Amino acid sequence: MTETGSTSARLPEISGRQAPLDGIRAVAAFSVLLFHVAMEAGTALEPGFLGGVLSRGEIGVPIFFTLSGLLLYRPWAAEVLTGERPPDTRRYLWRRFFRIIPAYWLVVAVALLLWGGAHRSDPWTWAQLAFLVHIYDLTPWWYGLGPKGLGQMWSLAVELTFYLTLPLMAAALRWFALRAGADLRARARRLLIGLAAFGALSYVYTIFEYFPEYRPWMNVWLPRSWTFFVPGMALAVLTVWARAEDGRVRRLCAALAGSWGTLWLIAGFAYLIAATPVTGPRFVGLGGIWTAFSEQALYTLVAFCLVAPAALEAQRPTRLGGLLGGRVMSYLGRISYGVFLWQFVVIYLWYDFTGQRPWTGDLVLNLVAISALTVALAGLTHRYVEEPARRLIRFVPHAAGGAGPGSPKAAALRQNA
C-alpha cells in the first residue's frame, strides 16, 4: 500500500520533532537493554532459538547510528540540493556537546566512584573516559569494552567520532555532488553514489581488521560502522530531494513509508538470520571475516528497514505514526539516551543488591526490575541534566553568515536528534 492524498500530504516530514523517530529510538534503546540483561542472566548465552534471538539485541546500536546519519546530515543535504545555507559548524558541535556530554559525565563519575578501584584517582583514566577516547587505548586496564558500568560507551565514542568527522564527510560529498552542475537529480544521485562509496569502505576496512592478523580493537572504531550511518544519510538525501519537487522521488518515498509492514517483515527475517551462527559467536568482535561481513550487511538491512518508513513518514497522520508516535513511545524515545547511559550501572547495582551471580538469574524478573529502575533514572536525568544542558546552546553565538535558529530555513530543518 502507498500514501494517498494531496501532493503536500505525501511529502516526508523534516521539521519539528518527529514522534515516529522517537518511537524507533525507544525500540533501539530497549533492545540494547534487553540484550544486556539477557547476557547478564546467561539466557542469551544458552544454545537454541531463544538464546540466539536475545543475543542479537545489540542491533539497537546500528539503529541509533542510522538515526544519527538521518537527523544530522539533513541540513548538509539541503545545502547541496536546495541551496540552503550550510550549517554553522561551531554551533553544530556545541549542540552535540550539550546533547551528550553532561549526562555522560554524570554516569562516568558514578561508575568510576563505585567500581573504579585504584584507578578512580588516575587522571588519565578520567581524561580517557571524559573525552570518549578510551576505545583507542590498545592496552587498557579494564577487561572488555570499558570499565565496569561503562561497557556500552564504546558506541558513544563511535558516535562522537562521527559527529566530529561529519562536517568533513559532508564537504567531500558536497564537492563530488556539485561537479554535476545545477541539475537537482544529478546532484542527488551523486550524493547517493558518494554515500554508497563510504558504505563500501566499511567493508574494505573490515578486511584490514582481520588481515594480515586479527586486530580486535578495530571493531569499535568508526570506519567499521560507516555501513550503519550511511543508510540514514541516504534517507536524509531522499527526504530533501522529495521536498525539492521531484515527482518520482516523492512517489518512492510514499511507497516506502506506506509499505512499512513489508519493510518491518524484511527486518524481522534479517534479524532471525542474524540470530543464527552466520554472524558468529554471541559476543561483539568474535568470529571471522565472513561472519563480520554477514553481521554488517544484515544489521544494515534491519536498521534501514526499521527507520526508513518513519523517516519518510508523510505530514498527515498515519497508522505508523500512531503506532510509533504515541505518548508512551514518544516519551521513552525522549529519555532513551538516559536508558542507554544508566543500564549497566543499574544492572550491576541490582545484582549486588539481590546477591545474584553473573550469568545467572531469572530473565523476566530481572528485566522488569532493571527496566523500571533504568527508566526512572533516565527520566530524572532527562529532566534535570539533559534538558537544562541543551538549553545552554542559546548562549553560543552564531557564526557570521550562518543560519540562525530563528530563520525559516533553519526552522524547517531543525532535527529531533
N, C-alpha and C positions, 0 to 999 in steps of 0.2 A: 504494500500500500504506500501511497505517497501523499504529501501535503496537497490540499486543495485550497481554493480561495483566491484572493487578490494577489497581485504580484508582490505588493509590500508585505503581505502576510507570510509569504514564502521566504522572506529574507532571513538569514541567520541573525540571531541576536548577538550584538557585540558591545552593548552599552550597559552601564549599571552593573548590578550584581545579578549573576545568573544562577538562580536557585538550583536548576538541574546539575550544574557543575559542583555545587556544594554537596549534592547527593552522591555524586561519583566520588568526591573526596572522602566522604564518610565511609563509603564502601571500601575504599583503599585503606583507610586508617584501621578499620576494624578487621579487615582481612589480615593485616600485619599483626594486630593484637592477638587474633585467634591463632595465628601461626606461632607466635612466641609462647603463648600459654600452652598450646598443644605440644610444643617442643619441650618445655619445662616439665610438663606432666609425663612426657615419654610417649604419648599417644601417637604423635606424628612420626615416631621412630619405629613403630610396630609394623611388621610386614602386613601386607594386604591392602585392600582398596581404601579403607578409611585413612590409614596412615599415609598412604600416597597422596590422597586429596589434601589432607591437612598440611602435609609437608611443603606444599607449593603456595601457601598463603602469602609468601614473600612477593607474590605478583603485585601486591599493593604498591611496592616501591616503583616498578615501571609505570604503573598508572599515575602515580604522583609526578613522575618525570614527564610523562606525556601531557599532563595538565599544565605543568610549568612551561613546556615548549609552546603550548597553545596560547596561554594567557600573557606570557611575557614577550613573545615575538610579534604579536599582532600590530603594535604601533610601528615597528620597523617594516612589516609587510605593507602597511598602509602608506608609509613614506614612499616606497617603491612604486606601488600600484596606483595610488590616488593623489600623490603629490603632497601628502601631509608633511608638516614639519617633523623632522626626526625627534625622537625622544631626547629629553635633557638627560644625558648620561650620568651627570653628577647626582641629579635628583633621583634618577632610577636606582643608582647604587645605594643612596641613603635610604630610599624606600625599602629596598631589600634588607638593609641592615636593621632598620627598626621593625621590620616584619618578623625576622627570625632570631636575631641575636639576644635581645634582653631575656626572653623566656628561656632560650637555650642556656644562657649563662646561669640562670637560676637553677636549672636541673643539674648542670655540671657541678655547681657548688654543693648541692645536696648530695649527689652521688660520691664525689670525692671526699667530702667530710664523713660520710657514712662508711665507705669501703676503700678509701684511698690508701689506708695504712701509712707506712713511712713516706709514701710519695705525696701525701697531702701537703707536705711542706716543701715540695720540689717545685721551684718556679718554672722550670722547663716543662713539666707535666701540665701545669696550669696554662702556660702560654700555648702549648700544642693544642690543647683542647679548646681554649678560649677562641683561637683563630681557626679552628677546624682544619689544622694541617697534620693531625695525628695519623692520618692514613698514609702519609708519606714517610713515616718512621719505619724503616725496614727491620729494626731490632727493638721493638717496644718491650717494656717491662710487663705489660699485661698479656694475657692469653686470649687469642681470638681477635675479634674485630674492634675491641675497645675495652677500657676498664669496666669493672663491674657496674652495672646500671646504665652504661653508655654504649653498649654494643651496637645499637641501631644507628648511632650517629655517623657511621661511615657514609650512609646515604645522604645525610645532610651535608657532609663535606663535599660529596659529588655535586649536590645542588648548588652549593656556594661557588664551586669552580665553574659551573655552568653560568651562574649569574655574572661572574667576573669576565668570562670569555664571550658571553652572548653579544655584546656590542661589536667585538672583533669579527665574530661569526656573521653577524648581520651586515657588517661593512663588506665582507668578502662576497656575500650573496648579492648585495646591492650592486657592487661593481660588475658582477657577472650578468645580472639581470639588465642593467642599464645599457649594456653593449648591444641589446636587441633593438634599441631605439625607442620611439614613443609608443609603439604598439602595446596595448594592455595585455593581450593574450600572450604575446611573445615574452613579455617581461614575467608574467605569472608562470609560464611554462619553464622559463629559465630558473626562477626561484625553486620550483619543484625539482628540477634536474639537479640543481646545486644541493638541495636537501637530500636527495637520493644519494649523492656522492658522499655526503657526510655520514649518512647511514651505512653505506658500504664500507667506509673507513673503519667503522666499529668492528666489522668482521676481520678486516685486514689487521687491525690492532690485536685482536684476539689470537691470531696466528702467532704473533710475536710473544704473546703471553705464554705460549706452550713450546715454542721453538726458538733457539736450539735446546732450551731447557725450561722446565716449568717455573714460572715466577708468579706465585700466588698473589703477591701484593698488587699486581697489575689489574686484578679482578675488580678492585674497588677504586679505580681511577676513572676519570670522566670519559675518555675515548671508548671504553668498554660499553658505556651506557648511551652513547650518541644515538644508537638504534632506537632507544626509548623516547628520547626528546624529539627526534625528527618527525614522527607522526603528528605530534601536537603542533609543531611548527608548520607542517604541511596543511593541517586543518586551519591554522591561522590564515594561511595564504588563501585557502578556499573561501573562508568567511568574508574576507575583504574583497576578493575577486567577485564573489556573488553580489555584493552590495555595490560594485562598480559597473553595474548594468551589463552583465554578460548572461544572456538567457540560458544557454546550455549549462553553465556552471550553476545557476540558480536551480535548474531542474535536477542536476546531480545532487546538490546539497539537500533539496527537498526529498529526493528519493532515499538518500542515506538516512536522513532524520526520520522519515516515515517508515523505514524498514528496520527500526530499532529491535524489534523482536527477532528478526532473522540475524542481525549482527550479533545480538547477545547470545543467540543459539550457537553461532560460529565461535564466539568467545568461550562458551561453555565447553564445546567439543575440544577446542585447542587447549583449554585448561586441563581437561581429562587426559589428553595425550601427554601434556607436560607432567602429569602426576605419575606417569609410568617411568621405568628406568631409562627411557630415551633421553631424558635430561640429566641423567647421572644420579649420584648419591644424594641423600637428603640434607646436605649441608652446603652452604654457599661456597663456591670456589673449588669444589672437588669434582673429580671426573676428568675426562679427556677433551680434546679439541672438538670432536663431533658432538659430544653431549653439550658442550658450551655453545656451539652454533645452534643446536636444536633449542636450547633454553632461550637464547637471544631471539630467535625467529618466532617461537611460539609465544613468548611473553610480549613481544612487539605486536603480534596479531591480537592477542587478548586485550592489550591496552587500547589499541586503535579501535577495535570493535565496541568496546565499552564506552569510550569517550566520544567517538565521532557523532552518534545521534544526539547527545546532549550538547556538543559543541555547535552543531548545525541546526539546533532547535529553532523553529520559526518563532516570530514575535508573538503570535497569538497562542492562547492556552492549548495544550495538547495533553493526551493521556500520559505521555512520557514525562512531561513537565510536572503533572500531578503526582506521578509515582516518585520521582526523584526530588522534587522541589517542595514537598510538604513541610509542615512546620518542624516535625521531628528530624527528618533527614537534613533539612537546611541547617538546623541548629547543630546537629552532630558534625556536619561539614565545617561549620564555622569554628568549632572547637577541636577539629581533627588534628591540628598541629600540636595542641597540648596532649591529646591522646597518644600521638607518636612520641612525644618527648618523655612522658612520665611512665610509660608502660613497664619498662624494665625495673625502674625504682619500685613501682607498686608490686610487681611480681616477686621480687626478692624480699621486700618487706612482708608481704603476705606469707611467703614460705617460711620466713623466720618466725613470724607470729604464730603460725599454725604448727610449726615443728615438722613440716614435711621435708623430705629429702629430694634433691634434684632428680629429675627423670621419673618421679612418682606423683601420684595424686589423682583425684577424680577430676576429669577434664571439665565436665559441666559445672560442678560446684565451684571449682577454681575460676572458671571463665566468668560466671555470674558475679562472684565477689570482686575479682580483679577488674572487670569491666566497670562495675559500679564505682569503685574507688577511683579508677583512672578517669572516668567521665567527670566525677566530682572535682578532682584536682584540675582537669583540663578546663572545666567551666570557670573555676576561680582564677586560673592563670589567664584565660582569655579576657576576663572582665577586668582584672586588676593589674595585669602586666602587658598583655599583647595590645589591647585597645589603647591604653594610655600611651604606650610606646609608639604606636602607629600615628597617633595624633601629633607627635613631635615633628613629623615631616613638614608640617605647615611652616616651621621655623627655618627650613632650608631654603635659601634664596634661589631663584631661577637663573639659569644661565642666560646671557643675552641672546635673544632670538629664539629661545626655546618655547615650546607650547606650554603655557601656564595651566593650572588646574581649572581655571575658570573659562578657558577658551572653549568654544563649541567643538573644535576638532579634538581637543584632549578629552573633553567630557564624553564624546562618542566612543572613544577607545579605552576608557578607564577600565582597568581589569579588576576582577574579584579574586586576584591571586593573594 
